[in-house]
Amino acid sequence: MPFIQIVGMTPTNKSFIIAHAVVSKERGDNFVWVLERVKAMLDECMEPRVILTDRDLALMGACAKVFPDASRLLCRWHIQQNVMKHCKGAFTDDDWKKFLSFWGSLIESPSIPIYDYHLRNMRKRLVECKRSSKSLQIRVR
């Protein structure tokens, strides 16, 4: 049976457990039920402003239903895992190390202008390495 863990983050980047739940299946109505129980425990001022998830569509839909005012983002760790899984094969070992360096600069960008700068540099480098958009799709933001 799926185990759901809901974690909060403090302003000092420390995580803490809010709730645990075990559900029969990873379905939207089960996620809604869990999130509604969590919402009932919180004062309105404590409701999340941002929710990070993997790309589970049922969970994303439940978050939108129960916490409609919260921004919903994909977890960076899950994005990194997808990059590793789907992109690594398009590179030699040396080029992969260079790509990871560009990728790291991109995801650590502290502002939109710096992000745009790193994205342009990464795209330029991919063109120089003859990586076509067909072999490597960069769809971020």
C-alpha positions as CSV (number, residue, x, y, z in Angstrom):
1,M,0.0,0.0,0.0
2,P,1.4,3.4,-0.9
3,F,2.9,5.5,1.9
4,I,2.4,9.3,1.7
5,Q,4.7,11.6,3.5
6,I,3.9,15.3,3.8
7,V,6.9,17.4,4.7
8,G,7.2,21.1,5.4
9,M,10.1,23.5,5.0
10,T,11.2,26.2,7.5
11,P,12.6,29.6,6.4
12,T,16.0,28.2,7.3
13,N,15.7,25.3,4.8
14,K,15.1,22.7,7.5
15,S,12.4,20.1,6.7
16,F,9.9,18.7,9.2
17,I,7.2,16.0,9.0
18,I,3.7,17.3,8.9
19,A,1.8,14.0,8.3
20,H,2.0,10.4,7.2
21,A,-0.7,8.4,5.5
22,V,-1.2,5.0,4.0
23,V,-3.7,4.7,1.2
24,S,-5.0,1.7,-0.7
25,K,-4.0,3.2,-4.1
26,E,-2.3,6.3,-5.6
27,R,-5.5,7.8,-6.9
28,G,-6.8,11.3,-7.0
29,D,-9.6,10.8,-4.5
30,N,-7.2,9.2,-2.0
31,F,-4.8,12.1,-2.4
32,V,-7.7,14.6,-1.9
33,W,-8.7,12.8,1.3
34,V,-5.2,13.0,2.7
35,L,-4.7,16.6,1.8
36,E,-8.1,17.6,3.2
37,R,-7.2,15.9,6.5
38,V,-3.9,17.9,6.5
39,K,-5.8,21.1,5.6
40,A,-8.2,20.6,8.5
41,M,-5.2,20.4,10.9
42,L,-3.8,23.8,9.7
43,D,-4.9,27.3,10.5
44,E,-5.6,29.3,7.4
45,C,-2.3,31.2,7.8
46,M,-0.4,28.0,7.8
47,E,-1.6,26.7,4.5
48,P,1.1,26.1,2.0
49,R,2.0,28.8,-0.5
50,V,4.1,26.4,-2.6
51,I,3.7,22.7,-3.1
52,L,6.4,20.5,-4.6
53,T,5.6,17.1,-6.1
54,D,6.9,14.6,-8.5
55,R,4.9,14.5,-11.8
56,D,2.1,12.3,-10.5
57,L,-0.9,13.8,-12.2
58,A,-3.4,12.5,-9.7
59,L,-1.4,14.1,-6.9
60,M,-1.0,17.4,-8.8
61,G,-4.8,17.5,-9.4
62,A,-5.5,16.8,-5.7
63,C,-3.1,19.6,-4.7
64,A,-4.8,22.1,-7.1
65,K,-8.3,21.1,-5.7
66,V,-7.5,21.2,-2.0
67,F,-4.9,24.1,-2.0
68,P,-5.9,26.1,-5.1
69,D,-4.0,29.3,-4.1
70,A,-0.7,27.4,-3.7
71,S,1.9,27.5,-6.4
72,R,2.6,24.0,-7.6
73,L,6.1,23.1,-8.7
74,L,8.0,20.0,-9.7
75,C,10.6,18.7,-7.3
76,R,14.1,19.5,-8.4
77,W,15.3,16.0,-7.4
78,H,12.7,14.4,-9.7
79,I,13.6,16.7,-12.5
80,Q,17.3,15.8,-12.1
81,Q,16.5,12.1,-12.2
82,N,14.6,12.6,-15.5
83,V,17.5,14.5,-16.9
84,M,19.9,11.7,-15.9
85,K,17.6,9.1,-17.3
86,H,16.7,10.7,-20.6
87,C,19.7,12.8,-21.5
88,K,22.9,11.0,-20.5
89,G,22.9,8.7,-23.5
90,A,23.2,11.6,-25.9
91,F,26.6,12.5,-24.5
92,T,30.1,11.2,-24.3
93,D,31.5,11.0,-20.7
94,D,33.4,14.3,-21.1
95,D,30.5,16.1,-22.7
96,W,28.2,14.8,-20.0
97,K,30.4,16.3,-17.3
98,K,30.3,19.7,-19.2
99,F,26.6,19.5,-19.6
100,L,26.1,18.8,-15.9
101,S,28.2,21.8,-15.1
102,F,25.9,24.0,-17.3
103,W,22.8,22.3,-15.9
104,G,24.0,23.0,-12.4
105,S,24.5,26.7,-13.1
106,L,21.1,26.9,-14.7
107,I,19.2,25.3,-11.8
108,E,21.1,27.3,-9.2
109,S,20.3,30.6,-10.9
110,P,19.2,33.2,-8.3
111,S,17.1,35.3,-10.6
112,I,15.3,35.2,-14.0
113,P,17.9,37.3,-15.9
114,I,20.7,35.0,-14.6
115,Y,18.6,31.9,-15.5
116,D,18.1,33.3,-19.0
117,Y,21.8,33.9,-19.3
118,H,22.7,30.4,-18.3
119,L,20.0,28.9,-20.5
120,R,21.4,30.8,-23.5
121,N,24.9,29.6,-22.7
122,M,23.7,26.0,-22.3
123,R,21.8,26.0,-25.6
124,K,24.8,27.6,-27.4
125,R,27.1,24.9,-26.0
126,L,24.7,22.2,-27.1
127,V,24.7,23.5,-30.6
128,E,28.5,23.7,-30.6
129,C,28.5,20.0,-29.5
130,K,26.2,19.2,-32.4
131,R,23.4,18.1,-30.1
132,S,20.2,18.6,-32.1
133,S,17.0,19.5,-30.5
134,K,15.7,16.1,-31.6
135,S,18.3,14.2,-29.5
136,L,18.0,16.5,-26.5
137,Q,15.0,18.6,-25.6
138,I,15.5,21.4,-23.1
139,R,12.1,22.5,-21.9
140,V,12.5,24.4,-18.8
141,R,10.5,27.2,-17.1
